């Protein structure tokens, strides 16, 4: 059947291919095994030539602040990764590393004397920092410090130095940042205090300048204004009564003077002196009352002083005349008998009352003028109060803002000082060495077992390359299939290969040598791998 013939041909082809590769392996096994062994030995041997490095590690735990944030809130950044990166840059700086290199005499045992910069670069390459995150990979909970050196105890010492630097530098950085924050807030608080003092001074000057016109004094001004208006009404009523009394007294005096029979000049009578003194006392009392409420610039005070001066002059003139009459024994212009009779004490009393009434009217008018002035003054204050209220509101708004800013900064300063004190007492976030620097018992590099595997891979690739190369360059015919491809006509029959005993023995010896070589190569690779594992 056609299907069966095709299947048999495929099987023949597959068998032919397998046989071909078996023949190839039989012919080229030495070209494969020798490069395999050489390649493996080269790579594996290099692992024993490379310098040995021991890695010491330590685990540093990031402890959260022991004081709850509800009581004391830290005043520095919570971004641990940025701060750790900054600390790492400071520790890996040239100055810090040179101090460790000089202290422990690192990188000085080589054949070539290294410069300081080369030593620093080499040490940076030997330092490795690994971050350890939480389960959600959100926060850093710890970090590892690894250092590689050609001596295990030296690696442990350097790792310990680096650990101390990280722990101390973290405390120093946190304290410095906290103190800087506190100093900055303190400087801002001083500026806010100066601004607040300036605002307070402005409000104080405004209140002093517009005393009596402030909104808080409106009720007092209204009360005083009502009292002044009531007093004005009373004084106006008293003035009207005094004027009426003056008209009455004037009419009586005129009636008495009409009864005089002979005209003549009447000198001053000592009876006028008490009336003048009473008038003078009244004027002085009025002056004292006005001086208690107003300054000398008040318009009625100078006028009242002028009246007092005139009255004092009149009193002095009267006293001078009376003294002159006492010396002469008679008056310079003595009146006649009829006139003396007419100048009775009643007339003199009426004239004295009339003069007193005139003084009272003048005083009442002055009082009314003063009251009107004060009423106008308080009325002007009340009219200016809306404008003063707006101006004071503007000043108070700036003062309130400055006061709120000052209070907020004062609160922040107190909190920052508490946070700084917490950092100085090492109660904030800190680094704690969880695992001390390890003393490595085995070398970390080179990994000879890994080099052994790499050598096997390199040897296999080299073996295939050499064997394939020799097979590709070989132009000989090794089987009948190659002959069939070269002949233009099909082959009817072929003569089988006939081997003589010597050829069979040579073939057997070649096969035994190949298997022996393969066994030796495999054994060497396994032995080298076991040795690398035990001495890594």
C-alpha positions in Angstrom: 0.0 0.0 0.0 1.2 3.5 -0.7 0.9 4.6 3.0 2.9 1.6 4.2 5.7 2.3 1.6 6.0 6.0 2.7 6.1 5.0 6.4 8.8 2.5 5.7 10.8 5.1 3.8 10.4 7.7 6.7 11.7 5.1 9.1 14.6 4.3 6.9 15.4 8.1 6.7 15.2 8.4 10.5 17.3 5.4 11.0 19.7 6.8 8.4 20.0 10.1 10.3 20.6 8.5 13.6 23.2 6.3 12.2 24.9 9.2 10.5 25.3 11.0 13.8 26.5 7.9 15.5 29.1 7.5 12.8 30.0 11.1 13.2 30.4 10.7 17.0 32.5 7.6 16.4 34.8 9.4 14.0 35.1 12.7 15.9 34.7 11.8 19.6 38.3 12.8 20.4 37.9 16.1 18.6 35.0 16.7 20.9 36.2 15.3 24.2 39.6 17.0 24.2 38.3 20.6 23.6 35.6 19.9 26.2 38.2 19.0 28.8 40.5 21.9 27.8 37.7 24.4 27.9 36.5 23.2 31.3 40.0 23.2 32.7 40.6 26.7 31.5 37.5 28.3 33.0 37.7 26.2 36.2 41.4 26.8 36.6 40.8 30.6 36.3 38.5 30.4 39.3 41.5 29.3 41.4 43.7 32.1 40.1 41.3 35.0 40.6 41.6 36.8 44.0 39.4 35.5 46.8 36.9 37.8 48.4 35.0 37.3 51.6 31.7 39.1 52.2 30.6 40.3 55.6 27.0 41.3 56.1 24.9 43.0 58.8 21.2 43.7 59.1 20.1 47.2 60.5 16.5 47.5 61.6 14.7 50.8 61.1 12.9 51.4 64.5 9.9 53.7 64.5 9.7 56.5 67.1 9.0 55.3 70.6 6.8 58.3 71.3 3.4 58.2 69.6 2.8 60.8 66.9 -0.4 61.9 68.6 1.8 63.3 71.4 4.9 64.5 69.6 4.9 64.8 65.9 8.4 64.6 64.2 9.5 67.8 62.5 11.7 66.2 59.8 10.9 64.4 56.6 9.3 60.9 56.8 10.8 59.8 53.5 13.3 57.2 54.8 14.5 56.3 51.3 15.6 59.8 50.5 17.2 60.3 53.9 19.0 56.9 53.6 20.2 57.8 50.2 21.6 61.1 51.5 23.3 59.3 54.4 24.7 56.8 52.0 26.2 59.6 49.8 27.7 61.2 52.9 29.2 57.9 54.2 30.6 57.0 50.7 32.2 60.4 50.4 35.9 60.5 49.8 36.7 61.9 53.3 34.8 59.2 55.2 36.2 56.3 53.1 39.8 57.6 53.2 39.6 57.7 57.0 38.5 54.0 57.1 41.1 53.1 54.6 43.9 54.7 56.6 42.6 53.3 59.9 42.4 49.7 58.7 45.2 49.9 56.1 43.0 48.7 53.2 44.1 48.1 49.6 47.8 48.4 50.3 49.0 44.8 49.8 48.9 44.6 46.0 51.9 44.6 43.7 51.1 48.0 42.3 50.7 50.9 44.8 47.2 52.3 44.4 46.5 56.0 44.6 44.0 57.4 47.1 41.3 57.9 44.5 41.7 54.3 43.2 41.4 53.0 46.7 38.2 55.0 47.3 36.7 53.7 44.0 37.7 50.1 44.9 36.1 50.4 48.3 32.9 51.9 46.8 32.7 48.9 44.5 33.1 46.5 47.5 30.3 48.1 49.5 26.8 46.9 48.8 23.6 48.2 50.5 20.3 46.2 50.1 17.0 47.6 51.2 14.4 45.4 52.9 10.8 46.3 52.4 7.6 45.2 54.1 5.2 42.6 52.8 3.4 45.2 50.7 6.7 46.6 49.4 5.6 50.1 50.6 7.9 50.9 53.5 11.5 50.2 54.3 11.8 48.1 57.4 15.5 47.3 57.4 18.6 47.3 55.2 21.7 45.2 54.8 25.3 46.4 54.6 27.7 44.1 52.8 31.4 44.5 52.3 33.8 42.3 50.4 37.5 41.9 51.2 40.3 39.4 50.7 40.4 38.7 54.5 37.3 37.6 56.4 38.2 39.4 59.6 39.0 42.6 57.7 35.7 42.4 56.0 34.0 42.1 59.4 35.9 45.1 60.7 35.0 47.3 57.8 31.4 46.2 58.0 31.4 47.2 61.7 32.8 50.6 60.9 30.2 51.2 58.2 27.5 50.1 60.5 28.6 52.6 63.2 28.8 55.3 60.6 25.2 54.6 59.4 23.8 54.5 62.9 25.6 57.6 64.1 25.1 59.6 60.9 21.3 58.9 61.0 21.1 60.3 64.6 23.3 63.2 63.6 21.3 64.0 60.5 17.9 63.7 62.3 19.1 65.9 65.1 20.5 68.5 62.7 17.4 68.5 60.6 15.2 68.8 63.7 17.4 71.7 65.1 17.4 73.5 61.7 13.6 73.2 61.5 13.3 74.6 65.1 15.7 77.5 64.3 13.8 78.3 61.1 10.4 78.4 62.9 12.0 80.5 65.6 13.2 83.0 63.1 9.8 83.1 61.5 8.3 83.6 64.9 10.6 86.6 65.6 9.5 88.1 62.3 5.8 87.5 63.2 6.4 89.0 66.7 7.9 92.1 65.1 5.0 92.4 62.7 2.5 91.8 65.5 4.2 94.5 67.6 4.0 96.9 64.6 0.4 96.2 64.1 -0.3 96.7 67.9 1.5 100.0 67.8 -0.5 101.1 64.8 -3.8 100.3 66.6 -2.6 102.0 69.7 -1.6 105.2 67.8 -4.9 105.2 66.0 -6.9 104.9 69.3 -4.8 107.6 70.9 -5.1 109.9 67.9 -8.9 109.5 67.6 -9.7 109.2 71.3 -13.4 109.9 71.7 -14.3 109.0 68.1 -13.9 105.2 68.4 -16.8 102.8 67.9 -16.4 101.5 71.4 -17.1 105.0 72.8 -20.3 105.6 70.9 -22.6 104.7 73.8 -20.6 107.0 76.1 -20.7 109.9 73.6 -24.4 109.5 73.2 -24.9 109.5 77.0 -22.7 112.6 77.4 -24.5 114.3 74.5 -27.9 113.7 76.0 -26.6 115.1 79.3 -25.2 118.2 77.6 -28.4 118.8 75.7 -30.4 118.5 78.9 -28.0 120.9 80.7 -28.3 123.3 77.7 -32.1 123.4 78.1 -31.7 124.1 81.8 -29.2 126.8 81.2 -31.3 128.4 78.6 -34.3 128.5 81.0 -32.1 130.0 83.7 -30.8 132.6 81.2 -34.3 133.6 80.3 -35.2 134.0 84.0 -32.1 136.0 84.6 -32.9 138.3 81.7 -36.4 138.8 83.0 -35.0 139.6 86.4 -32.6 142.0 84.9 -35.4 143.9 83.1 -37.3 144.1 86.3 -34.4 145.4 88.3 -33.5 147.9 85.6 -37.0 149.3 85.7 -36.9 149.7 89.5 -33.5 151.5 89.3 -34.8 153.8 86.6 -37.8 154.6 88.7 -35.6 155.6 91.7 -33.4 157.7 89.5 -36.4 159.5 88.1 -37.2 160.7 91.7 -33.9 162.6 92.0 -34.5 166.4 92.3 -31.1 167.7 91.5 -28.6 166.2 89.1 -25.0 165.6 90.1 -22.2 163.2 90.0 -22.4 160.6 92.6 -19.2 159.1 93.9 -18.6 155.6 94.7 -20.1 154.2 97.8 -18.4 151.7 100.0 -21.6 149.6 99.8 -20.6 148.7 96.1 -17.5 146.8 97.3 -19.4 143.7 98.5 -21.3 143.4 95.2 -18.0 143.7 93.3 -16.4 141.0 95.5 -19.4 138.7 95.0 -19.3 139.3 91.2 -15.5 138.6 91.2 -16.0 135.4 93.3 -18.6 134.3 90.8 -16.3 134.9 87.8 -13.4 133.1 89.4 -15.6 130.1 90.3 -16.8 130.0 86.7 -13.2 130.1 85.5 -12.2 127.3 87.8 -15.1 125.2 86.6 -14.2 125.7 82.9 -10.5 125.2 83.5 -11.3 121.8 85.0 -12.9 120.6 81.8 -11.0 122.6 79.1 -7.6 123.9 78.2 -6.6 127.6 78.0 -7.3 127.5 74.2 -11.0 127.1 74.9 -12.5 130.3 73.5 -14.5 131.3 76.6 -11.7 131.0 79.1 -9.7 134.0 77.7 -12.9 136.0 77.6 -13.7 135.1 81.2 -10.2 136.0 82.3 -10.7 139.5 80.6 -13.9 140.0 82.6 -12.2 139.0 85.8 -9.4 141.5 85.0 -11.9 144.3 84.4 -13.7 143.5 87.6 -10.5 143.4 89.6 -9.5 146.8 88.1 -12.9 148.2 89.1 -12.4 146.9 92.7 -9.0 148.4 92.8 -10.3 151.8 91.6 -13.0 151.7 94.3 -10.5 150.9 97.0 -8.3 153.8 95.8 -11.2 156.3 95.9 -12.2 155.1 99.4 -8.7 155.6 100.6 -8.6 159.1 99.1 -11.8 160.1 100.8 -10.5 158.8 104.1 -7.5 161.2 103.9 -9.5 164.4 102.9 -12.4 163.9 105.2 -14.9 164.5 102.5 -15.6 163.4 99.0 -14.2 165.1 96.0 -17.6 165.7 94.6 -20.0 165.5 97.6 -23.7 165.4 96.5 -26.3 167.8 97.8 -28.6 167.0 100.6 -31.5 166.1 98.3 -29.3 163.8 96.2 -27.9 162.1 99.3 -31.4 161.6 100.5 -32.3 159.9 97.2 -29.3 157.6 97.4 -30.9 155.3 99.9 -29.6 151.8 100.7 -32.5 150.3 98.7 -31.3 152.0 95.5 -27.8 150.8 96.1 -29.0 147.3 96.7 -31.1 147.4 93.5 -28.1 148.6 91.5 -25.9 145.9 93.1 -28.5 143.2 92.2 -28.7 144.6 88.7 -24.9 144.4 88.3 -25.0 140.8 89.7 -27.8 140.0 87.3 -25.8 141.2 84.4 -22.8 139.2 85.5 -25.1 136.2 85.8 -26.6 136.7 82.4 -23.1 137.0 80.9 -22.0 133.8 82.7 -25.1 132.0 81.6 -24.5 133.0 78.0 -20.9 131.8 78.3 -22.1 128.5 79.8 -24.5 128.1 76.9 -21.9 128.9 74.4 -19.6 126.4 76.0 -22.3 123.8 76.1 -23.1 124.3 72.4 -19.4 124.0 71.6 -19.2 120.7 73.5 -22.5 119.5 71.9 -21.1 120.2 68.5 -17.9 118.5 69.4 -19.6 115.3 70.5 -22.0 115.5 67.6 -18.9 115.6 65.3 -17.4 112.6 67.1 -20.6 110.7 66.5 -20.6 111.7 62.8 -17.0 110.5 62.4 -17.5 107.2 64.1 -18.5 105.2 61.0 -15.3 106.3 59.2 -13.2 105.6 62.2 -14.9 102.2 62.6 -13.9 101.3 59.0 -10.3 102.5 59.5 -10.1 100.6 62.8 -11.6 97.5 61.1 -8.8 97.6 58.5 -6.2 98.0 61.2 -7.8 95.2 63.3 -7.9 92.9 60.3 -4.2 93.2 59.8 -3.6 92.8 63.5 -5.9 89.7 63.7 -4.0 88.1 60.8 -0.7 88.8 62.4 -1.9 87.5 65.7 -3.2 84.3 64.1 0.1 83.8 62.3 2.0 84.5 65.5 -0.1 82.0 67.5 0.3 79.3 64.8 4.0 79.8 64.6 4.3 79.8 68.4 2.4 76.5 68.5 4.6 75.0 65.8 7.7 76.2 67.6 6.7 74.5 70.8 5.9 71.3 68.9 9.2 71.5 67.0 11.1 72.1 70.3 9.5 68.9 71.7 10.4 67.0 68.6 14.0 68.2 68.8 14.2 67.2 72.4 12.9 63.8 71.5 15.5 63.4 68.8 18.3 64.5 71.2 17.1 61.9 73.6 17.2 59.4 70.8 13.5 58.6 71.1 12.8 59.2 67.4 13.2 57.0 64.4 16.6 55.3 64.6 18.7 52.5 63.2 19.4 49.5 65.4 21.9 46.8 64.5 19.8 43.6 64.4 22.5 41.2 63.3 26.2 42.0 64.1 28.7 42.0 61.2 29.2 38.3 60.2 32.6 36.7 60.1 32.5 34.8 56.7 33.7 31.2 56.8 33.8 30.8 53.0 34.7 33.0 50.2 31.9 34.8 48.4 33.8 35.2 45.2 34.9 33.7 42.9 32.1 31.0 43.0 34.2 28.1 41.9 31.2 25.8 41.6 29.6 28.3 39.3 32.8 28.6 37.3 32.8 24.8 37.0 29.3 24.9 35.4 30.4 27.8 33.1 33.5 25.7 32.2 31.3 22.7 31.2 29.2 24.9 29.0 32.3 26.6 27.5 33.9 23.1 26.9 30.8 21.7 25.2 30.6 24.7 22.9 34.3 24.4 22.1 34.0 20.7 21.5 31.1 21.0 19.1 32.9 23.9 17.3 36.1 21.8 16.9 34.4 18.6 15.9 32.0 20.4 13.5 34.9 22.3 12.0 37.0 19.2 11.3 33.9 17.4 9.9 33.2 20.3 7.6 36.7 20.4 6.3 36.9 16.6 5.7 36.3 15.8 2.0 36.3 12.0 2.3 33.4 9.7 1.6 32.4 7.7 4.6 29.3 5.7 3.5 27.3 4.6 0.5 24.7 7.3 0.8 27.3 9.9 -0.1 28.3 7.8 -3.1 24.7 7.7 -4.3 24.4 11.4 -4.2 27.5 11.7 -6.4 26.5 9.2 -9.1 24.1 10.2 -11.9 22.6 6.7 -12.1 21.0 4.6 -9.5 23.1 1.8 -7.9 21.8 -1.7 -8.6 23.8 -3.5 -5.8 26.7 -2.8 -3.5 29.4 -4.9 -1.9 29.4 -5.0 1.9 32.4 -3.9 3.9 34.8 -6.7 4.6 37.0 -6.1 7.6 40.2 -8.1 8.3 41.0 -9.0 11.9 43.6 -6.2 12.3 41.0 -3.6 11.2 38.5 -5.1 13.7 41.1 -4.8 16.5 41.9 -1.2 15.6 38.2 -0.4 15.5 37.7 -1.9 19.0 40.8 -0.2 20.4 39.5 3.2 19.0 36.1 2.6 20.6 37.7 1.6 24.0 39.9 4.7 23.9 36.9 6.9 23.1 34.9 5.6 26.0 37.9 5.7 28.3 38.5 9.3 27.4 34.9 10.2 27.9 34.9 8.5 31.3 38.0 10.3 32.3 36.6 13.7 31.2 33.4 13.1 33.0 35.2 11.9 36.1 37.5 15.0 36.1 34.6 17.3 35.7 32.7 15.6 38.6 35.8 15.6 40.8 36.5 19.3 40.1 32.8 20.1 40.9 33.0 18.2 44.1 36.3 19.8 45.1 34.9 23.3 44.3 31.8 22.7 46.4 33.9 21.5 49.4 36.4 24.3 49.2 34.3 27.2 48.2 
